[in-house]
Amino acid sequence: MSPISDTSAGTDRQPLTAPVLGAVECVNPAGARLGEGALWSQREQALYWVDILARRLHRYHPTSVTRTTWSFSEEISALAERAGAPGLIVTMRRGFALFDPAADSEPRYLHQPEPALPGNRFNDGKCDAQGRFWGGTMDFDCLAPTGALYRYDPDGSCTRHDDGFAVTNGPTWSADGRTLYFNDTVNGRVYAYDFEGATGTLSNRRLWLAFAPGDGVPDGMTTDAAGRLWIAHWGGACISCHDPVSAQELCRVPLPTSHVTNCAFGGPDLRTLFITTARVGLTPEQLAAEPLAGGLFAVAVDSPGLPAGMFGG
């Protein structure tokens, strides 16, 4: 991959290092068609994640090693906890919705921003530190550049911030909250935007990292407390860790399966990196060689991640 230097924080800064502690472990060999949406619940001390194409939400409790699954009538792709109420905000196929796992009922739609694009669906998403949910859409066939990046606010307003993507992934933010990173997956590009936290606005889009041919493409990602970005490689069988300013690669976490889709920090001290993977798109030969494809993995790292943002509504 090719780093594109962002010198906004100064050129004499020393790059960060990022050792990984221990080996990767498959903690849930779920065989997900398209694992995604990793979220660590601080309240429940559990890892939520989804299988988009199987229309399932999973929850894994590391301490008790219990696993719970909910099934839906349409695709679920990303989620965040609600700050002022029980349950989750989620992105379903057509938009933003509320779901309470304790109630075990169907999600309730809040807003559907693309009624004229039935071939689109929502994909990745996260809450910012101010409690707004950012979610991206994509072409279901991963071909047409019809995807866009939206911000859904607790007051019910929804804003379109960028578009022209076949597949969207991310976002994640810099540790100081002044930069938003977002993936144009099909084209192998990670973009950086200036982020204004008070207003939730973006500006100054620039190419931050370009994936090299043969290295997969950027899928989901997260940020740790030191500001380093951890990016899943679809088709690249790894997670790579990067300096937030120079984009220099600091380390790799190899996975025993090709399609690595998302990651999130969890555990009591947020020092466990949970990683989702997928089976979809693998040949019969690849599936035979990668029996853990679609599993949920975990690995210990040297410094904690950041707590996931919670939705303000």
DRENBAFI-35767 format. One record per residue: residue in three letters; y, x, z of N, C-alpha, C in turn. Coordinates in pm, whole numbers, plus 50000, padded with zeros to 5 digits. Atoms other than C-alpha are relative to their C-alpha. Layout:
N
resn:n.yy:n.xx:n.zz:ca.yy:ca.xx:ca.zz:c.yy:c.xx:c.zz
ALA:Y:X:Z:Y:X:Z:Y:X:Z
...
END
This chain:
313
resn:n.yy:n.xx:n.zz:ca.yy:ca.xx:ca.zz:c.yy:c.xx:c.zz
MET:49882:50084:50000:50000:50000:50000:50124:50088:50000
SER:49878:49921:50017:50355:50111:49937:50108:49949:50095
PRO:49893:50044:49911:50609:50096:50222:50135:50008:49932
ILE:49863:50003:50049:50965:50003:50131:50089:50018:50122
SER:49927:49968:49878:51192:50164:50387:50116:49905:50022
ASP:49887:50081:49956:51431:49932:50574:50074:50082:50104
THR:49929:49904:49914:51691:50161:50730:50103:49934:50089
SER:49898:50069:49921:51886:49892:50915:50005:50048:50144
ALA:50001:49955:49861:51781:50044:51251:50021:50151:50012
GLY:49973:49856:49993:51869:50404:51162:49891:50081:49934
THR:50094:49918:50077:51703:50684:50965:49939:50112:50081
ASP:50053:49890:49922:51640:50935:51246:49901:49952:50107
ARG:50091:50059:49904:51409:50702:51441:49858:50049:49978
GLN:50137:49956:50011:51057:50826:51515:49907:49879:49985
PRO:50090:50115:50018:50778:50595:51390:49912:49979:50123
LEU:50089:50034:49890:50563:50414:51643:49856:50037:49966
THR:50143:49979:50021:50195:50488:51692:49925:49878:50053
ALA:50073:50122:49965:49922:50229:51737:49851:50023:50009
PRO:50144:49985:49988:49579:50333:51864:49932:49868:50035
VAL:50083:50115:49969:49306:50070:51882:49894:50045:50099
LEU:50093:49964:49893:49081:50069:52188:49868:49927:49980
GLY:50130:50064:50010:48711:50005:52143:49968:49949:49861
ALA:50052:50048:50128:48516:49835:51867:50028:49852:49983
VAL:49984:50141:50033:48561:49505:51692:49872:49925:50036
GLU:50114:50083:49961:48335:49229:51828:50017:49861:49940
CYS:49998:50139:50045:48247:48894:51669:49975:49911:50121
VAL:50012:50083:49880:48311:48645:51951:49962:49857:49967
ASN:50042:50134:50041:48236:48332:51750:49957:50005:49853
PRO:50049:49994:50138:48014:48356:51439:49996:49860:49938
ALA:49990:50141:50038:48138:48017:51321:49972:49973:49853
GLY:50022:50021:50142:48091:48072:50948:50106:49913:49936
ALA:49891:50083:50053:48431:47919:50871:50018:50022:49850
ARG:49969:49986:50142:48503:47847:50507:50134:50073:49983
LEU:49869:49937:50007:48868:47941:50561:50062:50001:50140
GLY:49942:49983:49867:48945:48056:50915:50146:50040:49989
GLU:49855:49974:50003:49321:48068:50988:50062:49955:50132
GLY:49924:50065:49896:49592:47962:51230:49975:50047:50141
ALA:50031:49951:49866:49510:48187:51527:50120:49983:50093
LEU:49896:50023:49900:49710:48088:51838:49942:50015:50139
TRP:50042:49986:49861:49668:48205:52197:50079:49903:50087
SER:49938:50095:49910:49740:47926:52447:50017:50065:50137
GLN:49973:49946:49867:49909:48064:52757:49958:49901:50108
ARG:50035:50102:49901:49852:47734:52938:49850:49993:50025
GLU:50144:50019:49989:49481:47714:52867:49922:50131:50003
GLN:50067:49871:50009:49406:48087:52837:49882:49992:49903
ALA:50100:50022:50104:49218:48006:52519:50060:50028:49864
LEU:49959:49970:50136:49232:48090:52150:49969:49879:49912
TYR:50016:50105:50101:49291:47806:51906:49999:50063:49861
TRP:49997:49958:50140:49212:47858:51538:49942:49887:49915
VAL:50041:50110:50086:49134:47641:51237:49908:50049:49889
ASP:50069:49982:50127:48897:47615:50944:50064:49901:49905
ILE:49917:50089:50082:49136:47476:50684:49914:49912:49910
LEU:50075:50075:50100:48886:47372:50417:49894:49910:50063
ALA:50094:50088:49929:48635:47231:50667:50070:49895:50085
ARG:49918:50098:49929:48922:47036:50830:49965:49995:50150
ARG:50039:49990:49860:48840:47160:51178:50097:50087:50079
LEU:49926:49920:49901:49028:47289:51482:49899:50050:50102
HIS:50091:49939:49902:48840:47531:51709:50080:50050:50120
ARG:49943:49937:49880:48912:47643:52066:49892:50086:50065
TYR:50092:49904:49939:48749:47949:52224:50057:50047:50133
HIS:49963:49952:49867:48768:48023:52599:49924:50129:50028
PRO:50072:49874:49979:48688:48394:52646:49933:50011:50137
THR:50055:49983:49865:48631:48371:53023:49869:49924:50017
SER:50120:50082:49985:48379:48088:53013:49909:50005:49877
VAL:50072:49992:50128:48267:48162:52655:49960:49859:49954
THR:50023:50135:50051:48296:47792:52573:50078:49979:49871
ARG:49940:50027:50130:48379:47663:52228:50004:49849:49978
THR:49981:50142:50026:48517:47322:52133:50054:49984:49858
THR:49957:50023:50138:48572:47177:51784:50044:49855:49983
TRP:49953:50132:50041:48774:46881:51653:49997:49992:49848
SER:50005:50021:50145:48728:46739:51301:50104:49896:49959
PHE:49893:50087:50048:48997:46567:51093:49969:49947:49861
SER:50020:50062:50131:49027:46357:50780:50070:50076:49888
GLU:49937:49914:50101:49242:46618:50602:50019:50139:50059
GLU:49990:49859:49961:49318:46989:50615:50103:50021:50112
ILE:49909:49954:49896:49480:47143:50926:50012:50152:49982
SER:49982:49860:50041:49633:47488:50877:50068:50090:50102
ALA:49927:49915:49904:49861:47609:51160:50042:49914:50117
LEU:49969:50075:49879:49969:47513:51510:50081:50082:50098
ALA:49928:49939:49888:50185:47585:51813:49996:49902:50116
GLU:49994:50087:49884:50195:47452:52167:50139:49937:50013
ARG:49874:50066:49971:50464:47205:52270:50050:50047:50137
ALA:49944:49948:49875:50699:47333:52542:50020:49891:50104
GLY:49963:50103:49905:50795:47001:52698:49904:49884:50010
ALA:50097:50110:50001:50485:46789:52646:49862:50058:49977
PRO:50135:49951:50029:50108:46820:52627:49975:50008:49850
GLY:50046:49999:50138:49939:46908:52302:50071:50099:49911
LEU:49964:49904:50102:50030:47081:51980:50086:49937:49892
ILE:49948:50034:50132:50251:47065:51676:49912:50072:49900
VAL:50091:49943:50099:50034:47127:51371:50053:49973:49860
THR:49979:50034:50139:50065:47147:50996:49869:49949:49943
MET:50110:50059:50072:49828:46913:50819:50025:50023:49851
ARG:49985:49975:50143:49784:46904:50443:50141:49968:49949
ARG:49876:50049:50060:50107:46712:50379:50125:50025:50083
GLY:49878:49979:49924:50339:46813:50660:49975:50027:50146
PHE:49999:49970:49857:50420:46849:51029:49952:49878:50078
ALA:50058:50109:49923:50232:46643:51288:49982:50043:50145
LEU:50032:49973:49861:50158:46616:51660:49853:49966:50024
PHE:50138:50025:49963:49807:46642:51803:49979:50044:50144
ASP:50032:49968:49862:49691:46630:52165:49848:50015:50012
PRO:50145:49982:49990:49342:46784:52204:49938:49920:50114
ALA:50054:50075:49887:49301:46607:52538:49980:49853:49966
ALA:50012:50140:50040:49354:46266:52375:49894:49980:49893
ASP:50108:50004:50100:49112:46349:52091:50020:49887:49900
SER:49971:50101:50101:49286:46117:51843:50050:50068:49874
GLU:49950:49943:50124:49409:46164:51487:50142:50053:50019
PRO:49861:49952:49993:49727:46372:51443:50098:49892:49952
ARG:49893:50094:50038:50051:46174:51412:50106:50075:49921
TYR:49904:49932:50087:50271:46277:51120:50143:49982:50051
LEU:49858:50000:49971:50632:46369:51191:50084:50001:49874
HIS:49921:49985:50123:50753:46467:50845:49913:50058:49890
GLN:50071:49952:50118:50612:46519:50496:50105:50039:49895
PRO:49885:49959:50081:50859:46730:50293:49976:50004:49849
GLU:50026:49983:50143:50684:46736:49953:49922:49883:49940
PRO:50075:50114:50055:50583:46383:49846:49980:50007:49849
ALA:50011:49991:50145:50636:46474:49480:49908:50114:49955
LEU:50087:49887:50034:50392:46772:49496:49861:49977:50061
PRO:50132:50030:49941:50044:46624:49561:49900:50115:49987
GLY:50089:49885:50014:49882:46951:49446:50027:50111:50098
ASN:49968:49902:49897:50041:47142:49732:49933:49963:50133
ARG:50037:50023:49861:49924:47180:50091:50071:50102:50087
PHE:49945:49903:49907:50060:47348:50401:49898:50109:50028
ASN:50086:49886:49969:49922:47688:50495:50038:50057:50136
ASP:49975:49932:49873:50039:47931:50764:50131:49953:50063
GLY:49877:50036:49933:50310:47872:51025:50002:50045:50145
LYS:49980:49961:49860:50454:47963:51368:50132:49945:50049
CYS:49872:50034:49939:50731:47873:51611:50081:50125:50026
ASP:49912:49890:49962:51032:48095:51657:50031:49992:50150
ALA:49971:49994:49857:51167:48190:52001:50089:49886:50047
GLN:49911:50111:49967:51412:47898:51986:49929:49865:49994
GLY:50076:50124:49996:51134:47639:51956:49996:49921:49872
ARG:50008:50066:50131:51152:47558:51583:49874:50047:49929
PHE:50125:49966:50068:50836:47547:51372:50028:50034:49854
TRP:49986:49954:50138:50830:47745:51047:49864:49993:49932
GLY:50126:50014:50071:50562:47652:50796:50020:50012:49850
GLY:49992:49981:50144:50490:47739:50435:49898:49915:49928
THR:50093:50074:50085:50330:47538:50156:49950:50090:49887
MET:50061:49923:50107:50115:47656:49867:49933:49905:49901
ASP:50078:50071:50098:49947:47539:49550:49854:50004:50043
PHE:50139:50003:49954:49595:47424:49642:49911:50091:49916
ASP:50078:49913:50089:49462:47621:49342:50048:50144:50001
CYS:49947:49863:49985:49665:47932:49438:50054:50057:49870
LEU:49954:49954:50130:49818:47950:49090:50149:49971:49976
ALA:49863:50039:50032:50146:47757:49049:50096:50043:50112
PRO:49905:49956:49898:50454:47897:49228:50080:49883:50057
THR:49938:50122:49949:50526:47562:49394:50016:50000:50151
GLY:49992:49994:49855:50510:47677:49757:50139:50034:50049
ALA:49869:49977:49941:50810:47692:49988:49986:50026:50149
LEU:49992:49974:49856:50911:47795:50340:50094:49898:50063
TYR:49923:50104:49933:51032:47518:50574:50019:50033:50148
ARG:49976:49995:49856:51183:47501:50921:50009:49857:50051
TYR:49996:50134:49939:51108:47190:51129:50054:50012:50141
ASP:49930:49990:49871:51339:47139:51428:49956:49889:50095
PRO:50037:50103:49902:51273:46947:51752:50075:49868:49982
ASP:49927:50125:50021:51540:46692:51649:49950:49922:49878
GLY:50058:50070:50113:51327:46595:51347:50054:50041:49865
SER:49947:49955:50129:51531:46771:51081:49908:50106:49940
CYS:50084:49903:50071:51352:46980:50817:50083:50066:49891
THR:49917:49922:50093:51514:47257:50611:49911:50088:49914
ARG:50071:49913:50095:51381:47431:50299:50079:50129:49987
HIS:49928:49873:49996:51466:47802:50313:49974:50090:49880
ASP:50031:49916:50116:51292:47971:50020:49885:49934:49926
ASP:50106:50062:50077:51055:47877:49740:49959:50092:49886
GLY:50048:49923:50114:50873:47997:49429:49875:50081:50028
PHE:50121:49927:49960:50547:48108:49597:49875:49921:49964
ALA:50128:50066:50024:50191:48031:49486:49923:49982:50131
VAL:50063:50006:49868:50057:48109:49837:50095:50064:50100
THR:49914:49947:49894:50270:48154:50151:49915:50036:50121
ASN:50065:49962:49875:50162:48331:50469:50103:50063:50094
GLY:49903:49967:49898:50327:48436:50792:50062:49867:50044
PRO:49918:49882:49980:50588:48428:50919:49970:50069:50132
THR:49989:49942:49867:50638:48667:51206:50140:50061:50011
TRP:49865:49952:49975:50951:48812:51364:49998:50140:50059
SER:49985:49871:49933:51074:49153:51474:50013:49975:50150
ALA:49996:50016:49855:51067:49216:51850:50138:49959:50049
ASP:49865:50039:49959:51446:49176:51870:50042:49865:49942
GLY:49971:50132:50055:51429:48847:51678:50101:49997:49888
ARG:49895:49997:50102:51674:48962:51410:49946:50007:49858
THR:50061:49993:50133:51426:48990:51121:49880:49907:49995
LEU:50118:50081:50026:51176:48739:50983:49926:50063:49883
TYR:50087:49947:50105:50883:48870:50776:49915:49886:49945
PHE:50068:50111:50066:50709:48646:50523:49924:50053:49880
ASN:50088:49946:50104:50423:48700:50278:49994:49915:49875
ASP:50029:50055:50133:50409:48624:49907:49862:50053:49964
THR:50135:49946:50000:50032:48657:49912:49950:50037:49862
VAL:50058:49977:50133:49936:48626:49546:50056:50126:49935
ASN:49936:49883:50060:50183:48896:49444:49993:50125:50089
GLY:50021:49883:49915:50087:49127:49733:50126:50054:50064
ARG:49872:49955:49948:50436:49139:49882:50031:49943:50136
VAL:49945:50044:49872:50580:49122:50232:50151:50013:49990
TYR:49854:50000:50003:50946:49023:50243:50057:50001:50141
ALA:49923:50006:49876:51197:49074:50523:50130:49925:49972
TYR:49874:50074:50007:51494:48844:50584:50080:50030:50127
ASP:49916:50002:49881:51788:48876:50819:49987:49860:50060
PHE:50024:50126:49930:51730:48604:51081:50107:49978:50104
GLU:49900:50038:49902:52005:48431:51275:49939:49900:50096
GLY:50074:50083:49907:51838:48294:51587:50073:49874:50042
ALA:49924:50115:49950:52118:48063:51698:49997:49883:49902
THR:49994:50106:50102:52126:47870:51370:49869:49982:49924
GLY:50125:50009:50074:51778:47939:51232:50017:50019:49850
THR:49974:49978:50142:51914:48065:50901:49950:50138:49956
LEU:50050:49877:50060:51784:48336:50667:50098:50050:49896
SER:49918:49940:50105:51968:48579:50440:49943:50137:49965
ASN:50032:49862:50038:51929:48910:50258:49850:50024:49986
ARG:50142:49975:50024:51569:48877:50138:49983:50133:49927
ARG:50030:49873:50067:51429:49219:50046:49850:50028:50011
LEU:50139:49959:49997:51089:49366:49965:49983:50104:50110
TRP:50024:49910:49886:50957:49531:50282:49873:50081:49983
LEU:50128:49933:50019:50600:49620:50185:49930:49943:49878
ALA:50077:50041:50117:50402:49611:49860:49858:50051:50014
PHE:50140:49960:49992:50022:49614:49873:49956:50066:49871
ALA:50051:49929:50116:49852:49861:49641:49882:49925:49939
PRO:50117:50063:50061:49596:49733:49388:49872:50049:50066
GLY:50126:49965:49937:49251:49723:49543:50002:49999:50151
ASP:49986:50001:49854:49384:49695:49900:50004:49859:50055
GLY:49986:50138:49959:49364:49317:49916:50143:49954:49988
VAL:49864:50055:50000:49670:49099:49962:50034:49955:50141
PRO:49962:50032:49863:49873:49014:50274:49978:49852:50033
ASP:50025:50136:49953:49756:48706:50463:50080:49977:50127
GLY:49926:50023:49878:49849:48608:50819:50038:50128:50071
MET:49955:49880:49930:50027:48847:51054:50063:49962:50133
THR:49937:50021:49870:50171:48890:51402:50073:50128:50040
THR:49919:49889:49950:50402:49119:51602:49960:50029:50144
ASP:50028:49966:49860:50329:49312:51923:50131:50029:50074
ALA:49881:49982:49916:50566:49386:52211:50078:50125:49964
ALA:49931:49880:50047:50648:49728:52063:50068:49978:49866
GLY:49937:50033:50127:50762:49555:51745:49916:50027:49877
ARG:50086:49968:50115:50471:49667:51525:49944:49874:49937
LEU:50057:50112:50073:50344:49429:51258:49853:50026:49973
TRP:50143:49996:50027:49970:49358:51226:49972:49898:49892
ILE:50012:50084:50119:49877:49219:50884:49854:49992:49955
ALA:50136:50023:50049:49548:49066:50768:49995:50024:49849
HIS:50019:49971:50143:49415:49184:50429:49894:49908:49942
TRP:50095:50082:50075:49256:48908:50222:49943:50086:49887
GLY:50063:49915:50101:49004:49093:50007:50002:50147:50034
GLY:49989:49860:49963:49073:49417:50194:49920:50040:50123
ALA:50093:49973:49889:48832:49388:50492:50064:50074:50117
CYS:49936:49930:49888:49086:49502:50752:50125:49928:50047
ILE:49865:50026:49951:49395:49448:50963:50073:50134:49997
SER:49921:49877:49994:49668:49708:50912:50119:49979:50092
CYS:49889:50002:49905:49938:49793:51166:50114:50086:49945
HIS:49887:49936:50066:50289:49893:51055:50121:50015:50091
ASP:49871:49980:49936:50609:50038:51191:50097:49894:49947
PRO:49917:50113:50044:50866:49753:51181:50119:50037:49914
VAL:49883:49959:50077:51144:49956:51022:49958:50065:49868
SER:50038:49926:50121:50980:50198:50776:49887:49933:49925
ALA:50122:50063:50055:50672:49977:50709:49884:50099:49991
GLN:50106:49900:50003:50466:50297:50750:49875:49946:50068
GLU:50126:50042:49940:50100:50220:50814:49963:50095:50113
LEU:50031:49922:49880:50001:50335:51163:49851:50008:50027
CYS:50144:49999:49982:49635:50238:51178:49939:49882:49928
ARG:50075:50111:50059:49365:50008:51040:49888:49959:50095
VAL:50115:50055:49929:49113:49782:51206:49904:49948:49893
PRO:50095:50047:50102:48813:49755:50967:49918:49883:50053
LEU:50082:50116:49967:48621:49426:50965:49876:49998:49912
PRO:50124:50002:50079:48263:49364:50847:49995:49885:49901
THR:49993:50107:50100:48379:49103:50595:50127:50016:49919
SER:49892:49971:50095:48611:49104:50296:50128:49923:50028
HIS:49883:50086:49995:48843:48810:50356:50048:49983:50145
VAL:49939:50003:49867:49049:48873:50670:50129:49920:49988
THR:49899:50101:50029:49296:48591:50717:50117:49992:50097
ASN:49892:50019:49904:49499:48593:51039:49968:50076:50127
CYS:50021:49930:49874:49547:48753:51380:50104:49953:50101
ALA:49910:50037:49891:49703:48678:51717:49958:50074:50125
PHE:50029:49934:49874:49729:48857:52050:49970:49897:50108
GLY:50038:50090:49893:49560:48695:52349:49937:50074:50115
GLY:50055:49945:49878:49376:48747:52673:50104:49996:50110
PRO:49908:50009:49886:49532:48755:53023:50119:50094:49988
ASP:49891:49904:50014:49740:49062:52936:50050:50011:49857
LEU:49962:50000:50142:49784:48984:52562:49967:50132:49932
ARG:50040:49873:50060:49605:49310:52480:49872:49988:49916
THR:50113:50022:50090:49324:49154:52275:50052:49942:49870
LEU:49963:50051:50130:49379:49106:51903:49885:49915:49947
PHE:50099:50091:50058:49189:48799:51780:50024:49990:49850
ILE:49991:49991:50146:49114:48795:51407:49911:49893:49937
THR:50077:50101:50073:49006:48509:51178:49962:50052:49862
THR:50051:49958:50131:48808:48549:50855:49952:49878:49923
ALA:50039:50111:50087:48675:48338:50567:49878:50034:49917
ARG:50114:49988:50090:48364:48279:50357:50034:49958:49857
VAL:49968:50052:50132:48531:48100:50067:50037:50114:49905
GLY:49968:49898:50100:48557:48305:49748:49905:50117:49995
LEU:50097:49890:50001:48267:48538:49833:49881:49962:49912
THR:50117:50022:50084:47979:48573:49590:49875:49988:50088
PRO:50124:50003:49921:47619:48505:49703:49959:50139:50047
GLU:50034:49864:49961:47567:48881:49709:50088:50047:50116
GLN:49911:49963:49891:47872:48933:49928:49964:49927:50129
LEU:50037:50076:49881:47767:48655:50165:49874:50056:50065
ALA:50122:49940:49945:47425:48816:50203:50031:50131:50071
ALA:49964:49871:49941:47590:49151:50280:50097:49985:50117
GLU:49899:50023:49897:47853:48996:50513:49963:49876:50082
PRO:50047:50118:49928:47663:48760:50746:50100:49945:50102
LEU:49901:50046:49903:47958:48740:50989:50128:49948:49935
ALA:49883:50055:50069:48204:48622:50723:50031:49860:50054
GLY:49959:50127:49943:48403:48329:50859:49996:49997:50151
GLY:50004:49993:49855:48364:48447:51218:50136:50031:50060
LEU:49883:49961:49922:48627:48497:51488:49968:50132:50069
PHE:50023:49866:49947:48661:48861:51595:50107:50034:50105
ALA:49905:49955:49898:48834:49043:51882:49990:50151:50016
VAL:49997:49857:49975:48942:49401:51951:50113:50029:50100
ALA:49897:49961:49904:49136:49565:52237:50098:50098:49937
VAL:49896:49911:50053:49466:49739:52154:50079:50060:50116
ASP:49938:49918:49896:49693:49977:52340:50118:49937:50070
SER:49885:50062:49936:49992:49754:52412:49995:49850:49972
PRO:50013:50145:50014:50041:49380:52452:50072:49945:49878
GLY:49927:50076:50099:50143:49131:52193:50113:49921:50065
LEU:49895:50089:49950:50428:48884:52228:49943:49860:50020
PRO:50046:50139:49984:50366:48535:52369:50041:49916:49879
ALA:49970:50086:50114:50349:48274:52094:50116:49907:50033
GLY:49890:50096:49982:50663:48065:52047:49947:49859:50016
MET:50040:50139:49975:50639:47705:52170:50101:49905:49939
PHE:49914:50099:50066:50777:47399:51994:50083:49926:50104
GLY:49909:50056:49904:51081:47254:52166:49994:49850:50016
GLY:50004:50146:49991:50990:46888:52110:49871:49947:50058
END
